[in-house]
Amino acid sequence: MSHPQRAVLLLSGGMDSTTLLWWMKDQGIAEIHTVAIDYGQRHKIELKSSRTLSKQAGAQSHRVLTLNLQQIGGNPLTDQALSIPAAADKQQINTVVPYRNLLFVTLAAAWAEQESIQHLYLSPVQDDYKAYRDCRRAFYDALETALSLGGPHDTTVHIHTPFVEKWKSEVVQIGLSLQVPYQHTHTCYEGIRPACGRCDACVERLDAFHRNNAVDPLEYEK
């Protein structure tokens, strides 16, 4: 499969998108522009991680775009008054920020349009399907069409999701082979260091490393 020479990557600073950054480099994509979204998340530390990792990977540029989702409310990721559920509570559905990926991709696509870049890369994985409906390829196919139809001129937006059919454990396997610096990534929904080790994001991450007989380089409270 051929890859474009210029592309924009939505880089959260987490495990999956960071692996994708190193994978894109390995695939020979020459000019990678990384974009992070400050949406009022309590785990804002991930923005620092995305900046550090983009620089470490040698990306062409890094941009933080602002989107205030705190004004929507009702979600523990954007409302400090609400508690982050533990994975044991089986309430991951409560961490779904409505239409978050739709807004993220649209914002990144708008910036990419200004830079005359038609290719966007994202890192949804198969583990996300159950709770996060906007992590399915069918959603991105529809969004790809909508962005192409709604652009300021006749163009085709391409949304690439190389990991969409892979499990997190498979993504970590790829990352370990590419020597991804996972110690600089951030996953925990609580936005703390050491990471909580209890939220769904932490538990899924730890499980992915465990399935690879590897040790996660992050420190955890529990």
PASEBA-1860 file (N, C-alpha, C; in nm, 3 decimals):
! residues 222
1> MSHPQRAV> 0.084/-0.120/0.000/0.000/0.000/0.000/0.088/0.125/0.000 ~ 0.058/0.217/-0.091/0.134/0.341/-0.097/0.080/0.442/0.001 ~ 0.166/0.528/0.048/0.128/0.631/0.145/0.160/0.768/0.088 ~ 0.085/0.870/0.133/0.111/1.006/0.084/0.244/1.058/0.138 ~ 0.296/1.160/0.074/0.419/1.222/0.122/0.392/1.323/0.232 ~ 0.270/1.380/0.235/0.233/1.480/0.335/0.105/1.436/0.405 ~ 0.103/1.447/0.538/-0.015/1.403/0.612/-0.024/1.475/0.745 ~ -0.146/1.481/0.796/-0.172/1.534/0.930/-0.211/1.418/1.020
9> LLLSGGMD> -0.152/1.414/1.139/-0.185/1.310/1.239/-0.248/1.375/1.360 ~ -0.364/1.324/1.401/-0.422/1.365/1.528/-0.346/1.292/1.638 ~ -0.263/1.364/1.710/-0.174/1.306/1.811/-0.219/1.349/1.950 ~ -0.282/1.257/2.023/-0.330/1.290/2.157/-0.217/1.289/2.260 ~ -0.112/1.214/2.229/-0.006/1.194/2.328/-0.024/1.062/2.400 ~ -0.126/0.986/2.359/-0.151/0.855/2.418/-0.076/0.744/2.346 ~ -0.099/0.623/2.393/-0.027/0.506/2.343/-0.054/0.478/2.196 ~ -0.181/0.481/2.155/-0.218/0.441/2.019/-0.171/0.542/1.915
17> STTLLWWM> -0.200/0.671/1.938/-0.163/0.772/1.838/-0.011/0.788/1.829 ~ 0.060/0.766/1.940/0.206/0.775/1.937/0.264/0.658/1.857 ~ 0.207/0.540/1.875/0.250/0.425/1.795/0.227/0.454/1.647 ~ 0.113/0.516/1.617/0.083/0.548/1.478/0.185/0.647/1.420 ~ 0.229/0.742/1.501/0.330/0.838/1.455/0.458/0.766/1.416 ~ 0.504/0.676/1.500/0.627/0.602/1.469/0.604/0.509/1.351 ~ 0.485/0.454/1.338/0.451/0.366/1.225/0.452/0.447/1.095 ~ 0.397/0.568/1.098/0.396/0.653/0.978/0.538/0.685/0.933
25> KDQGIAEI> 0.624/0.714/1.030/0.765/0.737/0.996/0.825/0.613/0.930 ~ 0.797/0.496/0.987/0.851/0.371/0.936/0.799/0.341/0.796 ~ 0.678/0.389/0.766/0.620/0.366/0.633/0.672/0.464/0.529 ~ 0.754/0.559/0.572/0.818/0.649/0.478/0.740/0.775/0.444 ~ 0.643/0.811/0.528/0.572/0.937/0.507/0.667/1.050/0.545 ~ 0.706/1.129/0.447/0.816/1.225/0.466/0.779/1.345/0.550 ~ 0.657/1.397/0.532/0.618/1.522/0.598/0.494/1.498/0.684 ~ 0.515/1.490/0.814/0.406/1.463/0.908/0.384/1.586/0.994
33> HTVAIDYG> 0.262/1.635/0.994/0.222/1.747/1.079/0.130/1.692/1.188 ~ 0.164/1.714/1.312/0.083/1.662/1.422/-0.008/1.771/1.479 ~ -0.129/1.729/1.514/-0.229/1.818/1.570/-0.284/1.757/1.699 ~ -0.286/1.835/1.806/-0.348/1.794/1.932/-0.466/1.886/1.958 ~ -0.564/1.837/2.034/-0.684/1.915/2.061/-0.696/1.942/2.211 ~ -0.699/2.069/2.246/-0.727/2.110/2.383/-0.877/2.134/2.392 ~ -0.949/2.034/2.446/-1.095/2.045/2.449/-1.149/2.064/2.591 ~ -1.060/2.103/2.681/-1.101/2.123/2.820/-1.095/1.996/2.900
41> QRHKIELK> -1.017/1.898/2.855/-1.004/1.770/2.922/-0.931/1.784/3.055 ~ -0.972/1.704/3.153/-0.904/1.709/3.283/-0.764/1.650/3.272 ~ -0.744/1.559/3.176/-0.611/1.500/3.157/-0.531/1.584/3.056 ~ -0.523/1.713/3.083/-0.455/1.808/2.995/-0.305/1.778/2.982 ~ -0.254/1.697/3.073/-0.113/1.659/3.066/-0.080/1.592/2.934 ~ -0.182/1.534/2.869/-0.157/1.466/2.742/-0.110/1.565/2.634 ~ -0.147/1.691/2.649/-0.104/1.791/2.551/0.047/1.811/2.556 ~ 0.101/1.807/2.677/0.247/1.816/2.693/0.313/1.695/2.630
49> SSRTLSKQ> 0.254/1.578/2.651/0.308/1.455/2.593/0.309/1.462/2.441 ~ 0.200/1.511/2.383/0.192/1.516/2.237/0.299/1.608/2.180 ~ 0.322/1.720/2.247/0.424/1.815/2.201/0.564/1.752/2.209 ~ 0.592/1.686/2.321/0.723/1.621/2.339/0.745/1.512/2.235 ~ 0.644/1.431/2.212/0.657/1.317/2.121/0.668/1.362/1.976 ~ 0.593/1.465/1.941/0.601/1.517/1.804/0.743/1.564/1.774 ~ 0.801/1.636/1.869/0.938/1.686/1.852/1.037/1.571/1.845 ~ 1.017/1.472/1.934/1.109/1.358/1.939/1.105/1.278/1.810
57> AGAQSHRV> 0.987/1.272/1.749/0.972/1.195/1.625/1.020/1.273/1.503 ~ 1.046/1.401/1.520/1.092/1.481/1.409/0.981/1.524/1.314 ~ 0.860/1.542/1.367/0.749/1.587/1.284/0.778/1.725/1.226 ~ 0.717/1.752/1.113/0.739/1.880/1.045/0.688/1.997/1.128 ~ 0.573/1.977/1.195/0.517/2.082/1.279/0.422/2.021/1.380 ~ 0.391/2.097/1.483/0.294/2.054/1.584/0.205/2.173/1.617 ~ 0.075/2.149/1.620/-0.021/2.255/1.647/-0.123/2.206/1.750 ~ -0.156/2.292/1.847/-0.263/2.263/1.943/-0.383/2.349/1.905
65> LTLNLQQI> -0.493/2.285/1.873/-0.617/2.354/1.838/-0.712/2.348/1.956 ~ -0.786/2.454/1.978/-0.872/2.465/2.096/-1.018/2.443/2.060 ~ -1.085/2.362/2.141/-1.227/2.332/2.124/-1.286/2.313/2.263 ~ -1.365/2.407/2.310/-1.413/2.402/2.448/-1.535/2.312/2.463 ~ -1.513/2.188/2.505/-1.624/2.095/2.527/-1.671/2.096/2.673 ~ -1.605/2.178/2.756/-1.653/2.193/2.893/-1.792/2.257/2.895 ~ -1.820/2.337/2.795/-1.949/2.405/2.790/-2.065/2.308/2.765 ~ -2.034/2.188/2.714/-2.137/2.086/2.695/-2.170/2.021/2.829
73> GGNPLTDQ> -2.066/1.993/2.908/-2.084/1.938/3.043/-2.129/1.792/3.043 ~ -2.154/1.743/3.165/-2.210/1.610/3.182/-2.116/1.495/3.162 ~ -1.985/1.521/3.157/-1.890/1.413/3.132/-1.770/1.428/3.224 ~ -1.726/1.319/3.288/-1.613/1.328/3.382/-1.481/1.367/3.317 ~ -1.469/1.353/3.186/-1.345/1.392/3.120/-1.331/1.543/3.108 ~ -1.445/1.613/3.114/-1.442/1.759/3.100/-1.501/1.832/3.220 ~ -1.554/1.758/3.316/-1.616/1.819/3.434/-1.547/1.766/3.560 ~ -1.469/1.851/3.625/-1.393/1.811/3.743/-1.482/1.770/3.860
81> ALSIPAAA> -1.610/1.810/3.856/-1.701/1.776/3.965/-1.749/1.632/3.958 ~ -1.728/1.568/3.843/-1.771/1.428/3.825/-1.651/1.335/3.841 ~ -1.675/1.220/3.897/-1.567/1.124/3.922/-1.543/1.035/3.800 ~ -1.416/1.007/3.776/-1.379/0.912/3.671/-1.413/0.771/3.720 ~ -1.494/0.695/3.645/-1.526/0.559/3.690/-1.405/0.467/3.681 ~ -1.397/0.374/3.774/-1.293/0.271/3.766/-1.337/0.166/3.665 ~ -1.242/0.098/3.605/-1.276/-0.006/3.507/-1.365/-0.113/3.570 ~ -1.342/-0.138/3.699/-1.422/-0.241/3.769/-1.569/-0.203/3.778
89> DKQQINTV> -1.600/-0.074/3.763/-1.740/-0.030/3.769/-1.816/-0.058/3.640 ~ -1.741/-0.090/3.534/-1.801/-0.118/3.402/-1.893/-0.004/3.358 ~ -1.841/0.118/3.368/-1.917/0.237/3.330/-1.840/0.321/3.227 ~ -1.764/0.254/3.141/-1.685/0.328/3.043/-1.774/0.415/2.953 ~ -1.897/0.372/2.933/-1.990/0.447/2.850/-2.007/0.590/2.901 ~ -1.985/0.610/3.031/-2.000/0.744/3.090/-1.886/0.838/3.053 ~ -1.780/0.784/2.994/-1.667/0.869/2.953/-1.676/0.908/2.805 ~ -1.787/0.873/2.742/-1.805/0.909/2.601/-1.844/1.056/2.591
97> VPYRNLLF> -1.760/1.136/2.528/-1.792/1.276/2.502/-1.863/1.280/2.367 ~ -1.991/1.320/2.362/-2.068/1.311/2.239/-2.001/1.380/2.120 ~ -1.987/1.303/2.012/-1.935/1.354/1.885/-1.794/1.410/1.894 ~ -1.720/1.366/1.992/-1.584/1.419/2.010/-1.497/1.397/1.887 ~ -1.495/1.273/1.836/-1.409/1.246/1.721/-1.457/1.319/1.596 ~ -1.587/1.334/1.582/-1.641/1.412/1.470/-1.586/1.554/1.473 ~ -1.589/1.615/1.590/-1.541/1.752/1.606/-1.389/1.760/1.589 ~ -1.318/1.664/1.646/-1.172/1.663/1.635/-1.127/1.655/1.489
105> VTLAAAWA> -1.185/1.559/1.418/-1.142/1.536/1.280/-1.180/1.655/1.192 ~ -1.298/1.710/1.214/-1.341/1.825/1.135/-1.247/1.944/1.157 ~ -1.209/1.966/1.283/-1.118/2.076/1.315/-0.981/2.053/1.251 ~ -0.932/1.930/1.262/-0.801/1.897/1.202/-0.807/1.907/1.050 ~ -0.919/1.867/0.992/-0.935/1.874/0.847/-0.937/2.019/0.799 ~ -0.997/2.107/0.879/-1.000/2.249/0.843/-0.859/2.307/0.842 ~ -0.779/2.269/0.943/-0.640/2.317/0.946/-0.561/2.256/0.830 ~ -0.584/2.127/0.803/-0.513/2.060/0.693/-0.547/2.125/0.559
113> EQESIQHL> -0.672/2.166/0.543/-0.713/2.233/0.420/-0.633/2.361/0.398 ~ -0.610/2.434/0.505/-0.532/2.558/0.495/-0.387/2.531/0.454 ~ -0.342/2.409/0.485/-0.204/2.370/0.450/-0.199/2.288/0.321 ~ -0.314/2.276/0.253/-0.325/2.198/0.128/-0.285/2.053/0.147 ~ -0.327/1.996/0.261/-0.303/1.855/0.291/-0.437/1.782/0.292 ~ -0.447/1.674/0.218/-0.573/1.602/0.203/-0.579/1.474/0.287 ~ -0.469/1.436/0.348/-0.463/1.307/0.417/-0.454/1.325/0.570 ~ -0.551/1.266/0.639/-0.556/1.270/0.785/-0.537/1.127/0.839
121> YLSPVQDD> -0.456/1.115/0.943/-0.434/0.985/1.008/-0.487/0.989/1.151 ~ -0.558/0.882/1.190/-0.613/0.869/1.324/-0.586/0.728/1.375 ~ -0.599/0.710/1.508/-0.561/0.580/1.565/-0.671/0.509/1.644 ~ -0.795/0.503/1.595/-0.894/0.419/1.665/-0.852/0.273/1.656 ~ -0.885/0.196/1.760/-0.852/0.053/1.762/-0.977/-0.027/1.796 ~ -0.968/-0.156/1.775/-1.084/-0.242/1.788/-1.142/-0.246/1.930 ~ -1.056/-0.231/2.030/-1.102/-0.233/2.169/-1.205/-0.122/2.196 ~ -1.197/-0.015/2.118/-1.281/0.102/2.144/-1.425/0.087/2.095
129> YKAYRDCR> -1.452/-0.011/2.010/-1.581/-0.018/1.942/-1.701/-0.019/2.036 ~ -1.692/-0.098/2.143/-1.809/-0.120/2.227/-1.860/0.007/2.291 ~ -1.771/0.088/2.347/-1.814/0.210/2.416/-1.813/0.332/2.325 ~ -1.719/0.335/2.231/-1.702/0.454/2.148/-1.744/0.424/2.004 ~ -1.867/0.459/1.971/-1.922/0.427/1.840/-1.853/0.506/1.728 ~ -1.788/0.617/1.764/-1.718/0.696/1.663/-1.576/0.647/1.640 ~ -1.551/0.523/1.676/-1.421/0.462/1.648/-1.433/0.352/1.542 ~ -1.550/0.343/1.480/-1.573/0.242/1.376/-1.535/0.297/1.239
137> RAFYDALE> -1.487/0.208/1.152/-1.448/0.253/1.018/-1.568/0.307/0.941 ~ -1.687/0.250/0.963/-1.806/0.298/0.892/-1.830/0.446/0.920 ~ -1.803/0.489/1.043/-1.818/0.629/1.079/-1.720/0.715/1.000 ~ -1.595/0.669/0.989/-1.495/0.749/0.919/-1.518/0.750/0.768 ~ -1.576/0.642/0.714/-1.613/0.643/0.572/-1.715/0.753/0.545 ~ -1.816/0.761/0.633/-1.920/0.862/0.617/-1.863/1.004/0.636 ~ -1.774/1.020/0.734/-1.715/1.150/0.760/-1.623/1.193/0.645 ~ -1.552/1.099/0.591/-1.465/1.125/0.476/-1.547/1.183/0.360
145> TALSLGGP> -1.662/1.122/0.335/-1.752/1.169/0.230/-1.805/1.309/0.261 ~ -1.849/1.329/0.386/-1.906/1.457/0.426/-1.803/1.570/0.414 ~ -1.681/1.546/0.459/-1.577/1.649/0.452/-1.539/1.681/0.308 ~ -1.540/1.580/0.224/-1.509/1.602/0.082/-1.619/1.684/0.016 ~ -1.744/1.654/0.049/-1.857/1.727/-0.009/-1.866/1.869/0.044 ~ -1.826/1.889/0.170/-1.842/2.020/0.233/-1.722/2.110/0.226 ~ -1.617/2.067/0.159/-1.496/2.148/0.151/-1.517/2.275/0.070 ~ -1.425/2.370/0.083/-1.439/2.498/0.015/-1.421/2.490/-0.136
153> HDTTVHIH> -1.370/2.377/-0.185/-1.355/2.356/-0.329/-1.360/2.207/-0.356 ~ -1.359/2.170/-0.481/-1.369/2.030/-0.519/-1.243/1.956/-0.477 ~ -1.256/1.871/-0.377/-1.139/1.799/-0.324/-1.185/1.667/-0.266 ~ -1.091/1.583/-0.231/-1.121/1.456/-0.165/-1.039/1.446/-0.038 ~ -1.107/1.438/0.074/-1.039/1.420/0.203/-1.022/1.270/0.228 ~ -0.902/1.231/0.265/-0.875/1.091/0.292/-0.848/1.073/0.442 ~ -0.926/0.989/0.508/-0.907/0.961/0.650/-0.849/0.820/0.662 ~ -0.727/0.812/0.714/-0.659/0.683/0.726/-0.666/0.634/0.871
161> TPFVEKWK> -0.707/0.509/0.888/-0.716/0.448/1.022/-0.648/0.310/1.018 ~ -0.515/0.307/1.011/-0.443/0.180/0.993/-0.465/0.077/1.104 ~ -0.501/0.124/1.225/-0.514/0.032/1.338/-0.659/-0.003/1.371 ~ -0.752/0.036/1.288/-0.893/0.026/1.324/-0.939/-0.120/1.344 ~ -0.874/-0.213/1.281/-0.908/-0.355/1.298/-0.811/-0.428/1.391 ~ -0.725/-0.354/1.457/-0.627/-0.416/1.546/-0.666/-0.394/1.692 ~ -0.629/-0.489/1.778/-0.648/-0.476/1.922/-0.532/-0.396/1.979 ~ -0.552/-0.337/2.096/-0.445/-0.258/2.159/-0.318/-0.341/2.178
169> SEVVQIGL> -0.334/-0.468/2.209/-0.217/-0.553/2.228/-0.136/-0.565/2.099 ~ -0.205/-0.565/1.985/-0.135/-0.570/1.856/-0.065/-0.437/1.828 ~ -0.128/-0.327/1.869/-0.067/-0.195/1.851/0.060/-0.185/1.934 ~ 0.055/-0.232/2.058/0.174/-0.231/2.143/0.284/-0.319/2.084 ~ 0.245/-0.430/2.027/0.343/-0.519/1.963/0.417/-0.444/1.852 ~ 0.341/-0.370/1.772/0.403/-0.289/1.666/0.494/-0.183/1.728 ~ 0.444/-0.115/1.832/0.521/-0.010/1.895/0.650/-0.058/1.957 ~ 0.646/-0.174/2.019/0.768/-0.229/2.078/0.872/-0.260/1.971
177> SLQVPYQH> 0.826/-0.308/1.857/0.920/-0.338/1.748/0.980/-0.210/1.690 ~ 0.905/-0.098/1.701/0.953/0.029/1.648/1.021/0.115/1.755 ~ 1.033/0.059/1.875/1.097/0.127/1.988/1.028/0.261/2.020 ~ 0.898/0.258/2.025/0.820/0.377/2.062/0.852/0.414/2.207 ~ 0.881/0.538/2.237/0.913/0.580/2.374/0.787/0.594/2.460 ~ 0.730/0.482/2.499/0.603/0.484/2.572/0.612/0.555/2.707 ~ 0.733/0.572/2.756/0.749/0.640/2.886/0.709/0.786/2.877 ~ 0.700/0.840/2.757/0.663/0.981/2.740/0.516/0.999/2.703
185> THTCYEGI> 0.443/0.889/2.690/0.302/0.898/2.654/0.217/0.915/2.780 ~ 0.091/0.954/2.760/-0.003/0.965/2.872/-0.135/0.901/2.833 ~ -0.191/0.822/2.924/-0.315/0.750/2.897/-0.422/0.776/3.001 ~ -0.384/0.790/3.126/-0.477/0.796/3.240/-0.581/0.908/3.228 ~ -0.708/0.873/3.243/-0.817/0.971/3.238/-0.811/1.070/3.354 ~ -0.750/1.030/3.464/-0.739/1.120/3.579/-0.640/1.233/3.554 ~ -0.552/1.213/3.457/-0.455/1.316/3.425/-0.346/1.332/3.530 ~ -0.309/1.222/3.594/-0.211/1.230/3.702/-0.089/1.142/3.673
193> RPACGRCD> 0.021/1.175/3.737/0.143/1.094/3.737/0.187/1.077/3.881 ~ 0.207/0.954/3.928/0.183/0.828/3.861/0.037/0.812/3.819 ~ 0.016/0.733/3.715/-0.119/0.708/3.664/-0.201/0.631/3.767 ~ -0.334/0.645/3.758/-0.419/0.585/3.862/-0.419/0.433/3.858 ~ -0.410/0.373/3.739/-0.410/0.228/3.729/-0.548/0.167/3.746 ~ -0.651/0.250/3.760/-0.787/0.199/3.786/-0.887/0.233/3.676 ~ -0.868/0.345/3.606/-0.965/0.384/3.504/-0.956/0.288/3.385 ~ -1.057/0.292/3.300/-1.060/0.203/3.184/-0.937/0.221/3.095
201> ACVERLDA> -0.895/0.345/3.076/-0.780/0.371/2.989/-0.653/0.305/3.044 ~ -0.631/0.318/3.174/-0.513/0.257/3.236/-0.519/0.105/3.230 ~ -0.634/0.049/3.263/-0.648/-0.097/3.267/-0.628/-0.157/3.129 ~ -0.685/-0.094/3.026/-0.667/-0.144/2.889/-0.522/-0.136/2.846 ~ -0.456/-0.030/2.885/-0.315/-0.013/2.851/-0.229/-0.120/2.918 ~ -0.249/-0.138/3.047/-0.173/-0.239/3.121/-0.194/-0.378/3.064 ~ -0.319/-0.407/3.027/-0.351/-0.539/2.969/-0.278/-0.558/2.836 ~ -0.270/-0.451/2.755/-0.203/-0.462/2.626/-0.055/-0.495/2.643
209> FHRNNAVD> 0.010/-0.432/2.740/0.151/-0.464/2.767/0.165/-0.605/2.822 ~ 0.074/-0.643/2.911/0.079/-0.777/2.971/0.067/-0.885/2.863 ~ -0.019/-0.863/2.765/-0.038/-0.962/2.659/0.085/-0.974/2.570 ~ 0.173/-0.877/2.578/0.299/-0.884/2.503/0.416/-0.925/2.592 ~ 0.385/-0.967/2.715/0.490/-1.005/2.811/0.591/-0.892/2.827 ~ 0.537/-0.768/2.827/0.623/-0.651/2.838/0.580/-0.568/2.959 ~ 0.671/-0.487/3.007/0.645/-0.401/3.123/0.616/-0.260/3.074 ~ 0.505/-0.205/3.116/0.472/-0.066/3.083/0.570/0.023/3.159
217> PLEYEK> 0.640/0.115/3.089/0.740/0.199/3.155/0.680/0.308/3.243 ~ 0.548/0.329/3.241/0.486/0.429/3.326/0.475/0.381/3.470 ~ 0.474/0.475/3.564/0.449/0.444/3.704/0.300/0.451/3.731 ~ 0.253/0.366/3.822/0.111/0.361/3.857/0.093/0.367/4.008 ~ -0.016/0.430/4.051/-0.049/0.433/4.193/-0.086/0.295/4.242 ~ -0.158/0.220/4.157/-0.209/0.090/4.197/-0.189/-0.007/4.084
END
